[in-house]
Amino acid sequence: MAKSRKDPRGRMLRKGESWREQDQRYTYTYTDPLGRRKWVYASDLVVLREKEKKLMKDQLDGLDLYAAGKATVNNTFDRYIAHKYDLRDSTRSNYLYTYNKFVRDTFGKKKLVDVKFSDVLQFYLHLVNVEGLALGTLDNVHCVLHPTFELAVRDDIIRKNPTDGVKKEISKKSGKNRGIRKALTMEQQRIFMEYIAGHPIYYHWWPLFTVLLGTGCRIGEAIALRWDDLDFENRVISVNHALVYYRSSDRKQQLMRVSLPKTEAGIRTVPMLDVVKTAFEMEREQQLDMLGGLNEQIIDGMTGFVFQNREGRVPNPQTVNQGIRRITENYNSDEMLRAKKEKREPVLLPHFSFHYLRHTFATRLCESESNLKVIQSVMGHRNIETTMDIYAEATEERKQESFEGLALKLDNLF
């Protein structure tokens, strides 16, 4: 039987209430609509319980507004996110960040029942054409607004979800399209990797970038690899988890957790190419020689991670992007000087992020493999449509070559 709690005067304390000996105050702990832990304090138990009553009344008032159809979009989103107990911490943080940044202070103030399809369309077009949002970022906004209105539909607050079908209109009305995914050409890939391998400062990046370009792993999957995930004998890599960096709900703290891959299809095995095997072996040697040992960091009970930075911790994806930027800027600067001396046009590298490296691998794979199911399995795509899109983009550049070869054959027939 649980032991009852009492204050120094012998009064029973309710659930959530406690007495703080260190500052002689009472505290009440509760969870706000956004799922965040909050506290209220008082020097007297009676005063504390008055504050508790006010909190309860505020919550009931919010429920009454919602049920009466007087709630704003903000009220409804807060209600939606508070009920999503199964969200990963990183996902919840991203949802809150997206909503607070793009919706809360503008569209979110509209009364829920007054929002029409045209209102949502106008808002999305404003974000794209005026605010300059990429369509991918708009997808994130839609991802928080659509289920918010869907909750109101299911609760019989509104009859239809005004966000249904809006995304289909955006590309046509905004005059923008998503564009193709970006990948390095074979020449750019060769230049980038050769520059790193021969550079006295940047050579330590070579193993990580080789693994990214030789496996197609997402950055979170690559930095999460452990030595136990590598089967050198059978030359396979087990991709079964990822590391995610995200900010706390107050955006003040950066956290790192172990997570499952982006989709269930992301749990897979990837063949270990010879150059990737060499990269792993080089990484091990570098850590033993330069850092005095392998990565001993423990994250959510896991240890033995393959990659580590100079502080002995798993690399931060943002640091990887910063490394890419420094490398490309230094290469381009050196190349422009060389080209000027040699009186030729410089061969420059584009600005890119680690996302390019995954798509570069996918492009190289599509250039040499025509079986879409094999490509889908290696890349860990949930939908075959994603694989088909990448395949179409990768083979587009070779279309002209194919037509030139066809032209030669046809010429011989006439």
MARNULO-101223 format. One record per residue (C-alpha): x, y, z; residue in one letter. Coordinates in steps of 0.25 Angstrom, whole numbers, plus 2048, in hexadecimal, padded with zeros to 3 digits. Example, Ala and Ser with C-alpha at 12.3 -4.5 7.8 and 13.67 -1.06 7.14 Angstrom:
MARNULO-101223
+-----+-----+-----+----+
:  xx :  yy :  zz : aa :
+-----+-----+-----+----+
: 831 : 7EE : 81F :  A :
: 837 : 7FC : 81D :  S :
+-----+-----+-----+----+
This chain:
MARNULO-101223
+-----+-----+-----+----+
:  xx :  yy :  zz : aa :
+-----+-----+-----+----+
: 800 : 800 : 800 :  M :
: 806 : 80E : 7FC :  A :
: 80A : 817 : 807 :  K :
: 802 : 823 : 809 :  S :
: 809 : 831 : 808 :  R :
: 807 : 83C : 812 :  K :
: 80C : 84A : 814 :  D :
: 813 : 84E : 821 :  P :
: 806 : 852 : 827 :  R :
: 801 : 844 : 824 :  G :
: 7F7 : 847 : 819 :  R :
: 7F5 : 83D : 80E :  M :
: 7FC : 841 : 800 :  L :
: 7F4 : 83E : 7F3 :  R :
: 7FA : 839 : 7E7 :  K :
: 804 : 842 : 7E0 :  G :
: 806 : 84A : 7ED :  E :
: 813 : 84A : 7F6 :  S :
: 81A : 851 : 801 :  W :
: 828 : 857 : 7FE :  R :
: 830 : 856 : 80B :  E :
: 83B : 85E : 805 :  Q :
: 833 : 86B : 802 :  D :
: 827 : 868 : 80B :  Q :
: 81D : 869 : 7FF :  R :
: 812 : 860 : 7FA :  Y :
: 813 : 85D : 7EB :  T :
: 808 : 857 : 7E1 :  Y :
: 80D : 84F : 7D5 :  T :
: 805 : 84E : 7C8 :  Y :
: 806 : 84C : 7B9 :  T :
: 801 : 857 : 7B0 :  D :
: 7FA : 855 : 7A3 :  P :
: 807 : 854 : 79B :  L :
: 80B : 849 : 7A4 :  G :
: 816 : 851 : 7AC :  R :
: 818 : 84F : 7BB :  R :
: 815 : 85C : 7C2 :  K :
: 815 : 860 : 7D1 :  W :
: 80E : 86A : 7DA :  V :
: 812 : 86E : 7E8 :  Y :
: 80C : 874 : 7F4 :  A :
: 811 : 876 : 803 :  S :
: 803 : 872 : 808 :  D :
: 7FB : 865 : 804 :  L :
: 7EE : 86D : 803 :  V :
: 7F4 : 876 : 7F9 :  V :
: 7FA : 86B : 7F1 :  L :
: 7ED : 864 : 7F0 :  R :
: 7E6 : 871 : 7EB :  E :
: 7F1 : 871 : 7E0 :  K :
: 7ED : 863 : 7DD :  E :
: 7DE : 867 : 7DB :  K :
: 7E2 : 872 : 7D2 :  K :
: 7EA : 869 : 7C9 :  L :
: 7DE : 85F : 7C9 :  M :
: 7D5 : 86A : 7C5 :  K :
: 7DE : 86F : 7BA :  D :
: 7DE : 861 : 7B4 :  Q :
: 7CF : 85F : 7B5 :  L :
: 7CD : 86D : 7AF :  D :
: 7D6 : 868 : 7A3 :  G :
: 7CE : 85C : 7A2 :  L :
: 7C1 : 863 : 7A2 :  D :
: 7C6 : 86D : 797 :  L :
: 7CA : 861 : 78E :  Y :
: 7BD : 85A : 790 :  A :
: 7B5 : 866 : 78D :  A :
: 7BC : 869 : 780 :  G :
: 7C3 : 875 : 785 :  K :
: 7D1 : 870 : 786 :  A :
: 7DC : 876 : 77D :  T :
: 7E5 : 86D : 774 :  V :
: 7F0 : 86F : 77F :  N :
: 7E7 : 869 : 78A :  N :
: 7E4 : 85D : 781 :  T :
: 7F2 : 85B : 77E :  F :
: 7F6 : 85B : 78D :  D :
: 7EB : 851 : 790 :  R :
: 7F0 : 848 : 784 :  Y :
: 7FE : 848 : 788 :  I :
: 7FB : 846 : 797 :  A :
: 7F4 : 839 : 793 :  H :
: 7FF : 834 : 78B :  K :
: 806 : 82B : 796 :  Y :
: 80C : 822 : 78C :  D :
: 815 : 82C : 785 :  L :
: 824 : 82B : 785 :  R :
: 82A : 837 : 78D :  D :
: 831 : 83B : 780 :  S :
: 824 : 83B : 778 :  T :
: 81D : 843 : 783 :  R :
: 828 : 84D : 783 :  S :
: 827 : 84F : 774 :  N :
: 818 : 850 : 774 :  Y :
: 818 : 85B : 77F :  L :
: 824 : 862 : 778 :  Y :
: 81D : 862 : 76A :  T :
: 80F : 866 : 770 :  Y :
: 815 : 871 : 779 :  N :
: 81E : 877 : 76E :  K :
: 814 : 877 : 762 :  F :
: 806 : 876 : 767 :  V :
: 803 : 87B : 776 :  R :
: 805 : 88A : 775 :  D :
: 7FD : 88B : 767 :  T :
: 7F4 : 880 : 762 :  F :
: 7F3 : 87A : 76F :  G :
: 7EB : 885 : 775 :  K :
: 7DF : 882 : 76C :  K :
: 7D2 : 87D : 772 :  K :
: 7D2 : 86E : 76E :  L :
: 7C4 : 86D : 769 :  V :
: 7C6 : 879 : 760 :  D :
: 7D2 : 873 : 758 :  V :
: 7CE : 86F : 74A :  K :
: 7D6 : 868 : 73F :  F :
: 7D9 : 875 : 738 :  S :
: 7DF : 87B : 745 :  D :
: 7E9 : 86F : 746 :  V :
: 7EC : 870 : 737 :  L :
: 7EF : 87F : 739 :  Q :
: 7F7 : 87D : 745 :  F :
: 800 : 872 : 73E :  Y :
: 802 : 87B : 732 :  L :
: 806 : 886 : 73B :  H :
: 810 : 87E : 742 :  L :
: 816 : 879 : 734 :  V :
: 815 : 886 : 72C :  N :
: 817 : 890 : 736 :  V :
: 81F : 88A : 742 :  E :
: 827 : 882 : 738 :  G :
: 825 : 874 : 73E :  L :
: 829 : 868 : 737 :  A :
: 81F : 85E : 733 :  L :
: 825 : 854 : 73C :  G :
: 824 : 85D : 748 :  T :
: 816 : 860 : 744 :  L :
: 813 : 851 : 746 :  D :
: 818 : 852 : 754 :  N :
: 80E : 85D : 757 :  V :
: 803 : 854 : 750 :  H :
: 807 : 849 : 759 :  C :
: 803 : 850 : 765 :  V :
: 7F7 : 857 : 760 :  L :
: 7F0 : 84C : 759 :  H :
: 7EF : 843 : 766 :  P :
: 7EB : 84F : 76E :  T :
: 7DF : 851 : 766 :  F :
: 7DC : 842 : 765 :  E :
: 7DB : 841 : 774 :  L :
: 7D0 : 84C : 773 :  A :
: 7C9 : 844 : 768 :  V :
: 7C9 : 837 : 771 :  R :
: 7C4 : 83F : 77D :  D :
: 7B9 : 845 : 774 :  D :
: 7BD : 853 : 776 :  I :
: 7BE : 855 : 767 :  I :
: 7B8 : 84D : 75B :  R :
: 7C4 : 84D : 752 :  K :
: 7D3 : 84E : 753 :  N :
: 7D6 : 85B : 74B :  P :
: 7E5 : 857 : 749 :  T :
: 7E0 : 84B : 740 :  D :
: 7E5 : 84C : 732 :  G :
: 7EC : 859 : 734 :  V :
: 7FA : 854 : 731 :  K :
: 7F6 : 84F : 723 :  K :
: 7F3 : 85E : 71F :  E :
: 800 : 864 : 725 :  I :
: 80A : 860 : 71A :  S :
: 800 : 864 : 70F :  K :
: 7FC : 872 : 715 :  K :
: 80A : 875 : 71B :  S :
: 811 : 874 : 70E :  G :
: 81C : 86B : 716 :  K :
: 81F : 85D : 715 :  N :
: 827 : 854 : 71F :  R :
: 833 : 853 : 715 :  G :
: 83B : 847 : 714 :  I :
: 844 : 841 : 71F :  R :
: 852 : 846 : 71E :  K :
: 85E : 83C : 71D :  A :
: 86D : 83E : 71A :  L :
: 871 : 83A : 70C :  T :
: 87C : 82F : 70B :  M :
: 886 : 83A : 708 :  E :
: 882 : 842 : 714 :  Q :
: 882 : 836 : 71D :  Q :
: 890 : 832 : 719 :  R :
: 895 : 840 : 71B :  I :
: 88F : 841 : 729 :  F :
: 894 : 834 : 72E :  M :
: 8A2 : 836 : 728 :  E :
: 8A3 : 844 : 72E :  Y :
: 8A0 : 83E : 73C :  I :
: 8A9 : 832 : 73B :  A :
: 8B5 : 83B : 737 :  G :
: 8B2 : 847 : 741 :  H :
: 8BB : 848 : 74D :  P :
: 8AF : 84D : 756 :  I :
: 8A3 : 847 : 750 :  Y :
: 8A7 : 839 : 74D :  Y :
: 8A1 : 834 : 75A :  H :
: 893 : 836 : 754 :  W :
: 896 : 82C : 749 :  W :
: 891 : 820 : 750 :  P :
: 883 : 826 : 754 :  L :
: 881 : 82C : 746 :  F :
: 885 : 81F : 73F :  T :
: 87B : 817 : 748 :  V :
: 870 : 821 : 744 :  L :
: 873 : 821 : 735 :  L :
: 875 : 812 : 735 :  G :
: 869 : 80D : 73D :  T :
: 85E : 818 : 73B :  G :
: 85C : 818 : 74A :  C :
: 854 : 824 : 74F :  R :
: 85D : 82D : 758 :  I :
: 856 : 828 : 765 :  G :
: 858 : 819 : 761 :  E :
: 867 : 81B : 75D :  A :
: 86B : 822 : 76A :  I :
: 863 : 818 : 772 :  A :
: 86B : 80C : 76C :  L :
: 872 : 803 : 777 :  R :
: 87D : 7FA : 775 :  W :
: 873 : 7EE : 778 :  D :
: 86B : 7F2 : 76C :  D :
: 876 : 7F0 : 762 :  L :
: 878 : 7E1 : 75D :  D :
: 886 : 7E2 : 756 :  F :
: 886 : 7D3 : 753 :  E :
: 879 : 7D3 : 74B :  N :
: 87B : 7E2 : 747 :  R :
: 86E : 7E7 : 74B :  V :
: 869 : 7F3 : 754 :  I :
: 85D : 7F2 : 75D :  S :
: 855 : 7FF : 75D :  V :
: 84C : 7FD : 769 :  N :
: 84B : 80A : 770 :  H :
: 84F : 819 : 76F :  A :
: 853 : 824 : 778 :  L :
: 84A : 831 : 778 :  V :
: 84E : 83F : 77C :  Y :
: 843 : 848 : 780 :  Y :
: 840 : 854 : 789 :  R :
: 838 : 853 : 795 :  S :
: 82A : 859 : 795 :  S :
: 82F : 866 : 79A :  D :
: 83A : 866 : 78F :  R :
: 845 : 869 : 799 :  K :
: 84B : 85B : 79A :  Q :
: 850 : 852 : 78F :  Q :
: 84E : 843 : 792 :  L :
: 852 : 836 : 78C :  M :
: 84A : 829 : 78C :  R :
: 84B : 81B : 786 :  V :
: 83F : 819 : 77C :  S :
: 83A : 80F : 772 :  L :
: 83D : 813 : 764 :  P :
: 834 : 81D : 75D :  K :
: 82B : 812 : 758 :  T :
: 829 : 803 : 75A :  E :
: 830 : 800 : 74D :  A :
: 83C : 808 : 752 :  G :
: 83F : 7FB : 75A :  I :
: 848 : 7F4 : 750 :  R :
: 855 : 7EE : 74D :  T :
: 85F : 7F5 : 743 :  V :
: 86A : 7EF : 73C :  P :
: 878 : 7F3 : 740 :  M :
: 880 : 7F8 : 734 :  L :
: 88F : 7F6 : 735 :  D :
: 891 : 805 : 736 :  V :
: 887 : 806 : 741 :  V :
: 88E : 7FB : 749 :  K :
: 89B : 802 : 747 :  T :
: 895 : 80F : 74D :  A :
: 890 : 807 : 759 :  F :
: 89E : 802 : 75B :  E :
: 8A4 : 80F : 759 :  M :
: 89B : 816 : 763 :  E :
: 89F : 80B : 76E :  R :
: 8AD : 80E : 76B :  E :
: 8AC : 81D : 76C :  Q :
: 8A4 : 81C : 779 :  Q :
: 8AE : 813 : 780 :  L :
: 8BA : 81C : 77B :  D :
: 8B5 : 82A : 77C :  M :
: 8AA : 829 : 787 :  L :
: 8B0 : 81E : 78F :  G :
: 8A4 : 814 : 78E :  G :
: 896 : 811 : 788 :  L :
: 889 : 819 : 78B :  N :
: 885 : 815 : 799 :  E :
: 878 : 81E : 799 :  Q :
: 86C : 818 : 79F :  I :
: 85E : 81D : 798 :  I :
: 851 : 816 : 79D :  D :
: 859 : 80A : 7A2 :  G :
: 860 : 808 : 795 :  M :
: 86F : 809 : 793 :  T :
: 87A : 806 : 789 :  G :
: 877 : 810 : 77F :  F :
: 880 : 810 : 773 :  V :
: 882 : 81F : 771 :  F :
: 887 : 829 : 77B :  Q :
: 88C : 838 : 77B :  N :
: 898 : 83D : 782 :  R :
: 890 : 83E : 78F :  E :
: 88D : 82F : 78E :  G :
: 87F : 831 : 78B :  R :
: 876 : 82D : 77F :  V :
: 877 : 838 : 775 :  P :
: 86B : 842 : 774 :  N :
: 865 : 842 : 766 :  P :
: 866 : 851 : 766 :  Q :
: 875 : 850 : 768 :  T :
: 875 : 847 : 75C :  V :
: 86E : 852 : 754 :  N :
: 878 : 85C : 759 :  Q :
: 884 : 853 : 755 :  G :
: 87E : 851 : 747 :  I :
: 87D : 860 : 745 :  R :
: 88B : 863 : 74A :  R :
: 891 : 858 : 741 :  I :
: 889 : 85D : 734 :  T :
: 88D : 86C : 737 :  E :
: 89B : 868 : 739 :  N :
: 89C : 860 : 72C :  Y :
: 895 : 86A : 724 :  N :
: 89E : 875 : 729 :  S :
: 8AA : 86C : 726 :  D :
: 8A5 : 868 : 718 :  E :
: 8A2 : 876 : 714 :  M :
: 8B1 : 87A : 717 :  L :
: 8B6 : 86D : 70F :  R :
: 8AD : 870 : 703 :  A :
: 8B1 : 87F : 703 :  K :
: 8C0 : 87A : 702 :  K :
: 8BD : 870 : 6F8 :  E :
: 8B4 : 879 : 6F0 :  K :
: 8A8 : 870 : 6F0 :  R :
: 89A : 870 : 6F5 :  E :
: 899 : 86B : 703 :  P :
: 892 : 85E : 706 :  V :
: 88A : 862 : 713 :  L :
: 882 : 85A : 71D :  L :
: 873 : 85E : 720 :  P :
: 86E : 862 : 72E :  H :
: 868 : 856 : 734 :  F :
: 864 : 84E : 740 :  S :
: 865 : 840 : 745 :  F :
: 857 : 83D : 73F :  H :
: 85E : 83E : 731 :  Y :
: 867 : 833 : 735 :  L :
: 85B : 829 : 737 :  R :
: 855 : 82D : 72A :  H :
: 863 : 82C : 723 :  T :
: 864 : 81E : 727 :  F :
: 855 : 81B : 723 :  A :
: 859 : 822 : 715 :  T :
: 865 : 819 : 713 :  R :
: 85D : 80D : 717 :  L :
: 852 : 810 : 70D :  C :
: 85D : 812 : 702 :  E :
: 862 : 804 : 704 :  S :
: 855 : 7FC : 709 :  E :
: 847 : 7FC : 702 :  S :
: 840 : 7F3 : 70C :  N :
: 838 : 7FD : 714 :  L :
: 835 : 7F3 : 71F :  K :
: 844 : 7F1 : 722 :  V :
: 846 : 801 : 722 :  I :
: 83A : 802 : 72B :  Q :
: 83F : 7F8 : 735 :  S :
: 84D : 7FE : 735 :  V :
: 848 : 80C : 737 :  M :
: 83E : 808 : 741 :  G :
: 833 : 80F : 73A :  H :
: 825 : 80D : 740 :  R :
: 81E : 810 : 732 :  N :
: 822 : 80B : 725 :  I :
: 81E : 818 : 71F :  E :
: 829 : 81F : 726 :  T :
: 833 : 815 : 720 :  T :
: 82C : 817 : 712 :  M :
: 82E : 826 : 713 :  D :
: 83D : 825 : 716 :  I :
: 83F : 81B : 70B :  Y :
: 838 : 824 : 701 :  A :
: 840 : 830 : 705 :  E :
: 84D : 828 : 705 :  A :
: 84B : 822 : 6F7 :  T :
: 846 : 82F : 6F1 :  E :
: 854 : 834 : 6EF :  E :
: 857 : 827 : 6E7 :  R :
: 84B : 829 : 6DE :  K :
: 853 : 831 : 6D4 :  Q :
: 85E : 827 : 6D4 :  E :
: 854 : 81C : 6D1 :  S :
: 84D : 824 : 6C6 :  F :
: 85B : 826 : 6C0 :  E :
: 85D : 817 : 6C0 :  G :
: 850 : 815 : 6BA :  L :
: 852 : 81F : 6AF :  A :
: 85E : 817 : 6AB :  L :
: 857 : 80A : 6AA :  K :
: 84B : 810 : 6A2 :  L :
: 855 : 817 : 699 :  D :
: 85A : 80A : 695 :  N :
: 84C : 805 : 691 :  L :
: 84A : 810 : 687 :  F :
+-----+-----+-----+----+
